[in-house]
Amino acid sequence: MTHFELKPKGVCPKQISFDLDGNILHNVKFTGGCPGNLQALSRVVDGMTVEQLDQMFNGIDCAGKGTSCSDQLARLVRQAYETQKA
C-alpha cells in the first residue's frame, strides 16, 4: 500500500491524502472544504478501484468551476496510480 498527499486545483480543500493498494483506494482524507460532504465522499469511495472513480466522478463540475472535489479526487487518484505503475 502506498500513501499519497496531493494538492487539488480549483476547489476548496487544500490537500487530499489517500492510500492505494494496487488500484484500490483507501483512507481518503480531505484537508479543508465542506467537512460533512467530504467525510461522506471519503466513506463512499473507500474500496473503489481507480476505474470506478473515473467512471463515477470524473468531469463533475461545481458551480461552473470546471471541476469539483470529487472530480479532483478522481484525477489525483488516477495520477497517483499511473505514477505508481511507471
PyMOL commands that set and color helices and strands:
alter all, ss='L'
color gray80, all
select helices_A, chain A and resi 35-45+50-57+69-85
alter helices_A, ss='H'
color red, helices_A
select strands_A, chain A and resi 2-6+15-21+24-31
alter strands_A, ss='S'
color yellow, strands_A
deselect
rebuild
show_as cartoon
